[in-house]
Amino acid sequence: MRTLTNTPLFGMFASYMEGPGLVPENLPAAYDDFADLLAGLPQDGDKIRQLRRLNYARLELSFMRQACSAMSEGRHVLYDVFINKTLSLLDAEIEMMKECLRHHADDVGMGMELRPQGCKRKSSLRWNGTDNDLIELVAALMAAGAVDCAEGKKLTIVDVIRVFEDAFNIKINALYTKRGKVFDRCTDSTPFIDSLRKSYIRMLDERLA
């Protein structure tokens, strides 16, 4: 948890609060080292823990800034500048981590488990449509209320598409971009569903012939 606060930069900020022994000329190098530390944090680990670490560091630094702002003497403009720069850097990292969690929730254990644990049976089904066809189908099923979660949790289209990916042993790359394109159609908004209806009616006609 204290990985980010046990750094030379935070040590310099703590010394600033205490008053003596200021070395403002060392701030740029300490800041660069801190930025490198942030950039080097593992990206494939527990992202919730990483976000907690970032928020902890930001909270500690916010209290430092408040304490420094209340100092009646001994203020140093360069220290104030680098405290604000570090807060902005932490804010940017926190936002990136939150965005990563929003877009890859299923990869960090936040996605909904829509099938019993341990049920990893390999499917022999094959999807012959396009990625857009599958996205359109799932969106229609959700819009009709034909799909929901047995646990009563709120589903997103991405949750359901992930289940279909498992069922058909496929992976839709750039899912969010493709989903946006499907939803942004100006004309012919349901080409796949229209083709399904025609195919179904044709099948019925052939059975009744």
N, C-alpha and C positions, 0 to 999 in steps of 0.2 A: 504493500500500500504506500510505503514511504519512498519508493524508488525515485520519484520526481522531486520530492522535498529534500532528500539527502544528497543535494548537489551543491557544487561551489556557488552557483548563482543564488540559490535560496540562502546559503550561508552568508553571502554578501548582503542580501536583503535583511537578514536577521541582525547582522552587525550594524547596518544603517539605523535600525530601530534603537540599538543600544547606544549609538553615538560615536565613540572613538574608533580609530583605526580604519577610516574609510580609504578605499583605493579605487576611485572611480575609473581609473585608466584600465583596470582589469575587467570592467563590466562587459565590453563587447565580446571578448574571448569567452567569458563565462556564459554569456547569452548564446553564442554560437554553439558551444558545447551542449547546452540545454536543448537547443533546437535539434541538434544531431541526435541526442538521446531520444527525443520524441519521434523523430523520423525512423529510428532504429528499433522501436518497440515492435515485438512480434505481431504480425497481422493475421496469423492463422490460429491464435490461441482463444482464450475465453474473452470475448469482446465485452461482455458485461463487466468482468473484472477490470479490464482496461479502462472502460468508461468510468467505473467507480474510482480508479486511481487518478484519472484526469480531473474528475470533479473534486476529489480530495485536495489535490494540489491547487486547484483554482480557489477553493474555499479558504485554504490556508493563506494564499497570497492576497485574497480580498481582505482578510482581517489585517494582514501586514500593511496593506495600503491605507486602510482606515486608521491604523495606529500611527503611521507616518504622517498622515494628513493632520492629525491632532498634535503633532510636535510643534512646540512653540519656538524651538531653535534647533540649529543643526541640520536644517533641510538642505538637500543637495539636488539640484534640478536633474542631473544625469541619472541619479538613482530613481527619481520619480518617473523619468522617461522610460527607463528599462523595466520598472515594475509594470507600467501600463502596457509596454510592448509584450511582456511575458503573459499578462492577462489576455491580451488579444490573441496571442499565439495559442494559448490553452483553449480559448473560446473556439478558435478555428478547428482545432483538433477534436474538440467535443462535438462540434456540429458534423464533422466528417464521420466520426464514429457513430453518431445517431443515424446519419443517412445510410451508413453501411448496414446498421441493424435493421432499418426499415426495409431496405431492398434485399437483404439476404437473411431474413429472420429464420428461414428454415435451416440455414447452415449453422446457426448458433444456438439451436435448441429452443427457439422461441416459436417456431412454427407449430401448428396443431398436428397431433398425431391422429390421423383419420382412419387408422386400422390398428388392430391389436399388435402390441409390441411383440417382436419375434417373428411376425408373419412376413417373411422376406421371400416368399415363393416367387420364383422366376416365371414371368408370364410368357406364354407362347403366342400372345396376340400381337398383331402388327398393325400400325396405323398407316394407312395408304393415302390419307389426305395431307394437306399442307399444314404448316404451323398455324396459319391464319384460320384455317377451317376449324382446328381444334379450339382455338381461342374463342371463335364465334359460337361454337356449340356449347362450350362451358358457360359463356356469358348468357346464352339463351336459357340454359337449364337453371341458372341462378336467378335470372329475371322472372322465370315462371314459378320460382319457389320449389322446384323439383329436387333440389339438393340442399341439404343443411347438415349441421354437425349434430351427432347423437348426444353430445355433451352440452348442447345448447349454446356453444360459443359462436360468436359472430365469424362468419367465413369471409374471406376475400377471394376474388377470382384466382389469385396466384395460388392460394391454398389448394383449390380444387384442381387447377391445372397440374400442380405437382403430383397429385394422386393419379391423374391420367398419364402423366409421364412415367410413373412407376408401372402402371398397368400395361402400357405399350412399349416399355423399355426404350423410351426416347428422351431426348433433352432438347428443349426449345431454347436456343441461344437468343440473346438480346430480347428476352421476354417482354420487358417493360416497353421497349421501343415498338415491338410488333403489336402489343396490346393497344398502344396509343393509335397506331395506324388503323387497326380494325375499328376502333371506336370513332375515329375521325372521318370515316367514309361519308361522303356527301350524297352519293347516289349508289343504288344497288347495295344497300347496307347489309343484306343477309343473303349473299349468293350461295353459301354452302347450305344454309337451312332451306332455301328455295329448292335447291337441287335434291335435298333429302326428301322433301315433300313430293316432288315429281317422281323420284325413284320409288317411293313407297306406293304411290297411286298406281304406277305402272306395274309393280309387283302384284298388287291386289287385282288389277285388271287381268293379268296373266293367270292368276289362280282361279279367277271366276270364269275364265273363257272356256 
